[in-house]
Amino acid sequence: MTQKATISEYTELDFLNFIKSIINPPDNISDQELDAQIMAFKTLSEHPNGSDLIYWPEADGLDTPEEILRIIKEWRAANGKPGFKPE
């Protein structure tokens, strides 16, 4: 998947797949590439918890890709941030 500059360039499905690629990275990805994906996730989501949404969720069950996406969507909407590109 090609990295995009803003979250508004992603559809929800694209961003969900991006989250999944961080949670379950391919075997051939280097540590540097994974670190770059994590940094991109933090930058794109703009969520104050950043990668903690993935690695240290606030409660059990909030660590699935779908829940992470939901949390980001809700936080962005509540804070007047742009949303995802329509499907």
C-alpha positions as CSV (number, residue, x, y, z in Angstrom):
1,M,0.0,0.0,0.0
2,T,1.3,3.4,-0.9
3,Q,1.7,5.8,2.0
4,K,-0.6,8.8,1.7
5,A,0.0,12.3,3.2
6,T,-3.3,12.8,5.1
7,I,-6.0,10.6,6.6
8,S,-8.5,12.1,4.2
9,E,-6.7,10.4,1.3
10,Y,-7.6,7.0,2.8
11,T,-10.9,5.3,2.7
12,E,-11.9,3.6,5.9
13,L,-11.1,0.2,4.4
14,D,-7.6,1.4,3.3
15,F,-6.8,2.8,6.7
16,L,-8.2,-0.4,8.4
17,N,-5.8,-2.4,6.2
18,F,-3.0,-0.1,7.1
19,I,-3.7,-0.7,10.8
20,K,-3.8,-4.4,10.2
21,S,-0.4,-4.2,8.4
22,I,1.1,-2.7,11.6
23,I,-0.6,-5.2,14.0
24,N,0.4,-8.2,11.9
25,P,3.3,-7.1,9.7
26,P,4.6,-9.3,6.9
27,D,7.6,-11.5,7.8
28,N,9.8,-9.7,5.3
29,I,9.3,-6.2,6.8
30,S,12.4,-4.6,8.4
31,D,12.3,-3.0,11.9
32,Q,12.9,0.4,10.2
33,E,10.0,-0.1,7.8
34,L,7.7,-1.1,10.7
35,D,8.9,1.9,12.7
36,A,8.1,4.2,9.7
37,Q,4.6,2.7,9.5
38,I,4.0,3.3,13.2
39,M,5.2,6.9,12.9
40,A,3.0,7.4,9.9
41,F,0.0,6.0,11.9
42,K,0.7,8.5,14.7
43,T,1.0,11.4,12.2
44,L,-2.1,10.4,10.2
45,S,-4.4,9.6,13.1
46,E,-3.3,12.7,15.1
47,H,-4.9,10.9,18.1
48,P,-3.2,11.9,21.4
49,N,-2.6,8.3,22.3
50,G,-0.8,7.6,19.1
51,S,0.6,4.0,18.8
52,D,-0.7,3.3,22.4
53,L,-4.0,2.7,20.6
54,I,-2.3,-0.4,19.1
55,Y,0.1,-1.5,21.7
56,W,-1.3,-0.3,25.0
57,P,-5.1,0.1,24.7
58,E,-7.0,1.7,27.5
59,A,-9.2,-1.5,28.0
60,D,-9.4,-5.1,26.9
61,G,-11.1,-5.5,23.5
62,L,-10.1,-2.0,22.3
63,D,-7.0,-3.4,20.5
64,T,-8.7,-4.9,17.4
65,P,-8.1,-3.0,14.1
66,E,-11.8,-2.3,13.9
67,E,-12.0,-0.8,17.4
68,I,-8.8,1.3,16.7
69,L,-10.4,2.6,13.6
70,R,-13.6,3.4,15.5
71,I,-11.7,5.3,18.2
72,I,-9.8,7.3,15.7
73,K,-13.0,8.2,13.7
74,E,-14.9,9.2,16.9
75,W,-11.9,11.3,18.2
76,R,-11.4,13.1,14.9
77,A,-15.1,13.9,14.5
78,A,-15.3,15.2,18.1
79,N,-12.2,17.4,17.5
80,G,-13.3,18.9,14.2
81,K,-10.7,16.9,12.2
82,P,-11.3,15.8,8.6
83,G,-12.6,12.3,8.1
84,F,-11.9,9.5,5.6
85,K,-12.3,9.7,1.9
86,P,-15.7,8.3,0.8
87,E,-15.7,4.7,-0.5
